[in-house]
Amino acid sequence: MRIRSVIIVCVAVILAPLAIVHGVLRESLPQLDGDMAHMGVLASVTIDRDTRGVPTIEAANRVDLAYGTGFVHGQDRFFQMDLLRRLAAGELSELFGEPALDQDRKARIFRFRTVARESLRMATPEQRAVLEAYARGVNAGLSGLHSRPWEYWLLRSVPTDWRPEDTILVSLAMWWDLQYGDFDREIVRQEVNARLGGPQCESGWKCGLSFLYPPRTAWDAPNSAAAAPSTAGADSTPIPPPEVLNVRGAGDVAQASWPAPALAVFPDPWRPPGIGSNNWAVAGRLTATGSALVANDMHLNQRVPATWYRARLRVPASATQPALDLNGVTLPGAPLVVAGSNGHIAWGFTNSYGDWVHVQHVACSALGEREMQTPDGGVPLSVHDEEIRVRGQQPVRFPVRTGPAGVLYAAHPERRACWFVRWLAQQPAATNMNLISLERATSVAQAVAAAPTVGIPQQNLVIGDEAGHIAWTRCVLTSDLERRSTPSTVGNGNA
């Protein structure tokens, strides 16, 4: 009897906490059945999930559709959305404490929450209505859970409401993911250039740099047959002579006049090798149906949960509007289909590698709060104080210093190296909601015309339509925020 009693007590001690944990986790699951009354919609919204959990959201209008999209995102992916907005805004420390403080400092120099608010102000009334409805839907979905998402129990924290500007921050988090590494690469390239000997060729770069950074190689795929000859001999760049590149003197680098690298040149061995998306389009003359085929694979680092969220968004036809039927992937935190089809066109994106950042080295010898000393004298700096909230500690004051060359990115006066940067993502006009225009496009021509207005991290866009046309276009954002679209293949050919 005593042994039996001990066993019962042990089982109870083990099972009781497990039962509590199971109950809490189960209560945080999304609601799959039933009716809910909400004041945030004009008409009824229906959410129907298939056997894999992929939702079909149907509403009477685009605003209510955004509300329903926000509802499912809030119930299924709120913690993911929270991390994305906090990453861009530099607010992770408020959730994780001091371990996230360095990351927040990196993000705060760009002041993305201020950028997001200005981007939201510049949106059209229709776009703001969609963003506001989406935010209401997210908060309704979150409050509809019987228990907060389990991540907040683990962190002993409570989620905060979603705001319309947070959707812009999620887009800025994608800018960060796709382009932030360009700053370090550019610094390394400038440091390599400074250590090379020999003459300068163009734009102040040493001629020997073309050996380490060739403009193209035979592995580059030409966009057309006419471009193919330009790759001939691309791999034949001669090895620079010792007076240009002397690897035998590598051991003396630390004693060179140029400062030691401010950043690690070699990548983290645990970091994935990089991003390499791809997409394909086949014209209708090569398909059985006569319609184009589009395949798109947007490579990003693996995460749990996955970056994208599959969904179908529908608005039935009415006397005032045609039917809308979107099928594809959404980004949790935004009410739009990023890549997919509306039944008339199909589209997908890959990252467009280009020069989207500007990095300038300044030989600083001392750095004060509002002034930097250089060989040419003092240079005044403007300062904006950012307050970073740190969980369990007092808020941290973080001064963001800006000079004539941009915002101060890294400072090492002891090495006479200060780095100032500019980034297109800092411009409020560079991020917008114009991707919504692809939802109503019925042809490749319409999609190509809309592409230059889409404010997202610079992307290659491949499109096909039901008539069999295909196109590739590249949206480029110049320094004065003018966009130009360069279609390279439009028609019934195959690409």
ZAPADO-991396 format. One record per residue (C-alpha): residue in one letter; x negated, y, z. Coordinates in steps of 0.001 Angstrom, whole numbers, plus 500000, padded with zeros to 6 digits. Layout:
N
aXYZ...
# end
This chain:
495
m500000500000500000r497169502381500805i495452501693497484r498751502189495676s499318505475497492v495819506678496610i496375505784492956i499720507616492904v498151510709494470c495224510644491999v497569510247489051a499722513097490321v496688515352490825i495525514653487269l498850514589485462a500476517583487125p497952520159485757l498037518461482367a501816518661482335i501678522354483197v499116523040480465h501168521051477955g504303522960478910v502596526350478565l501131525430475176r504439524070473931e506234527248474951s503823529275472799l504816527420469613p506937529308467061q510686528919467013l511706526654464114d515495526526464461g518314528782465541d519491532366465123m517992535527466591a519553538970466723h517185541830465908m517751545547465483g514775545935463153v516416544761459897l519141546072457637a520469542649456633s519870539032457532v516438537467457040t516060533702456575i512903531781457431d512764528182456192r509672526021456739d508748522984454685t507286519767456072r503825521362456200g505045524402458093v504723526767455122p507498529356455436t509846530651452765i511062534082453833e514143535515452124a515560538982452678a517887541395450919n515187544028450333r511414544516450436v511425546270453832d513314543440455545l511035540982453750a508060542682455412y509808542343458754g510240538594458236t506612538231457138g505486540039460259f507699537792462379v506085534550461164h502592536055461318g503216537218464872q504441533808465960d501804531731464134r498639533851463881f498733536788466298f495381536088467946q493695535926464536m495285539252463593d494256540756466925l490620539778466373l490613541269462868r491934544661463955r489620544719466993l486607543783464866a487153546717462519a488077549182465268g485222548153467586e487594547085470349l486534543493471019s484975544409474386e488407545273475704l489296541614475285f485987539782475794g484007542135478018e480312543003477820p479271540160475446a481134541944472628l479708545395473380d476898545288470802q479341544279468067d481669547117469029r478811549608468813k478058548411465271a481665548975464214r482267552242466057i479753554196463999f482220553990461088r485215555146463196f487580552858461325r490617553478463543t490476557142462546v490052556054458912a493062553725459211r495278556452460607e494362558769457760s494919555994455195l498359555395456677r499130559109456454m498212559055452755a500516556106451991t503763556623450090p507029556721452067e507953553307450662q504620551825451728r504907553288455217a508387551827455537v507007548384454645l504146548728457158e506456549932459917a508897547083459288y506026544606459287a504797545929462656r508300545615464124g508472542056462818v505105541131464323n506116542451467732a509491540725467525g507839537437466623l505358537780469474s508026538656472026g510172535777470714l507620533259471966h508482531802475364s504814532003476320r501958534162475108p499563532510472613w497256530109474413e494115532137473648y495370534904475935w495934532441478771l492364531279478309l491109534869478370r493509535824481179s494756538676479044v498005539967477574p498407540802473856t499124544409472929d501712545532470395w500991545735466691r500971549178465061p501298550086461369e497723551382461289d496517547954462432t497336546533458996i494864549005457481l492321547869460079v492813544263458941s491934545367455398l488884547183456766a487881543962458523m487724542392455054w485467545243453917w483268544349456880d483250540663456052l482393541182452387q480059544192452407y478589544939455837g475579542691455183d474597544976452293f473102547482454758d470487545065456070r469700543793452579e469156547337451344i466880548164454296v464797545076453613r464558545995449927q463348549498450777e460777548101453184v459538545657450547n459361548476448008a457313550650450380r454710547899450841l454243547252447128g451420548906445212g451324550007441617p453310552621439697q456947553593440037c459304552724437208e462733554278437670s464769555896440440g461759555832442751w461429552036442824k458074550342442290c457707548421439048g456621545334440981l460016545167442678s461507543670439505f459582540460440233l461312540055443611y464657541561442532p465108540704438837p468021542523437153r469225539239435648t468151535688435078a468990532928432595w471454531614435191d473667534688434811a476733533918432692p477201536586429994n480691538010429755s480756537735425973a478746536239423145a477340539677422333a475816539881425818a474137536485425610p470886537652423954s470224540045426860t469429537082429101a466719535766426802g463365535863428545a464964537047431761d462923534540433748s459618535645432237t458841538513434649p455086538181435220i453656537675438686p452368541062439889p448584541386440225p446982541683443696e446882545486443579v450695545411443356l451571542416445505n448761541088447677v450094538138449661r446605537449450999g446898540596453081a450171539568454661g448482539034458001d447489542686458125v451040543977457692a451381544833461380q448428547244461046a449795548908457925s450936552519458000w454483551486457143p456514550486460230a457281546877460985p460726545749459825a463488547024462037l465602544018461194a464982540320460810v464251539381457212f464922535682457586p468541534550457926d469962532721460885p469544528983460110w473046528341461445r474627530971459226p476358529708456050p474272530396452933g476672533009451588i479891533755449779g480442532444446260s483995532695444972n485098531624441494n488162531815439288w489235530549435887a491917531424433353v493191529411430388a495276531122427724g498664529847426655r497483528637423255l495554525898425102t498319524788427486a501302522492427018t503822525130428122g502382528139426328s501940529958429628a498541530844431043l496869528875433818v494947530632436605a492806528899439216n491225530923442009d488958529896444877m488204532702447337h485204531430449294l484879532801452828n483174531436455895q485116528587457467r487206529579460445v489861528084462701p492514528955461787a491794529456458095t491584533024456797w494634532745454549y498257531977455373r500429530343452716a503938531726452279r506757532247449810l508489535651449883r511863536075448149v514365538855447489p517447537797445476a518611539857442529s521183542553443173a522858545391441323t519958547705442205q516911545440441877p515705542324440046a514814539180441942l511412538922443626d509832535510444164l506236535519445422n504304532350446091g500723532402447314v498497533299450248t498863536191452634l496337537653455055p497703537576458626g498024541215459606a499334542385456214p502779542027454562l501463541313451040v500657538280448930v496923538638448284a496656535999445553g499430533993443941s502259534312441454n505553536146441044g506795533809438296h505766536237435544i502072536651436310a499519534816438437w496470536549439866g493426535919442009f490356537755443294t486650537151443701n484206539453445422s482594542046443151y478926542485443979g477788546040443417d476230549067445051w478953550059447508v476672551387450257h473984554038450439v471010553661452797q468400556363453378h465211556089455396v464089559125457404a460658559193459038c461812560250462498s459355560705465357a461844561498468108l465608561268468472g467601563446470825e471292563729471500r471860566356468792e468547566649466967m466058564416465192q462389565257464756t460870564572461330p457587565536459618d459479568507458157g460768569673461535g463953569252463525v467132568082461827p470436568827463595l472861565963464172s476603566177464756v477920563955467540h481304562382468075d481793560606471385e483530557252471192e484864555536474315i484554551768474311r486745550023476844v484998547050478395r486960544440480251g486046544324483930q483853547434483691q484071551173483320p484473552490479757v481206553035477903r480435556327476174f479004555776472703p477794558792470700v478160558473466926r475461560643465334t475791561974461802g473178563795459746p472854565082456181a472223561531454926g475245559963456617v475887558212459895l472943556973461969y472821553195461496a469564552272463263a466855554302464995h463287553275465828p461332556498466468e458395554457467769r458119553035464235r458985556336462554a462088554744461080c465634556082461231w468233554718458843f471307556671457765v474130555089455785r477240555906453812w479921553357452924l482916553630450634a484975551956453352q484627555169455388q486793556994452843p490518556831453799a491532556837450113a489507553663449506t491992551465451399n495670551505450494m498773549384450002n498854549585446200l498358545828445907i502141545733446300s502403546987442704l501338543565441390e504463542023442912r506728543536440236a504345543255437268t505754541074434498s502772540999432126v499006541021432083a499079544509430575q501062545877433520a498760544191436038v495615545523434337a497095549031434365a497856548754438107a494502547235439089p492451550478439213t494750551901441901v494421548966444319g492501550023447438i490760546918448746p487082545858448959q485875545937445347q487022542758443624n487096540993440301l490682540296439271v491746537477436932i495337537484435641g497497535287433434d501127535680432417e504014533502431255a503530534665427666g500056533106427678h497925536252427942i494880536347430231a492578539109431419w489669539858433682t489249543331435119r486795544890437533c487899547786439708v485036550131440561l485307552886443146t482905555740442413s481555558229444927d484349560686444193l486939557935444636e487792557778440939r488594554264439783r488088552786436396s489191549396435159t487096547491432631p489061544652431014s486712542299429271t489085539667427944v492702540453427141g494670538381424680n495368534779423769g491772533560423720n490348531251426330a488042532461429109
# end
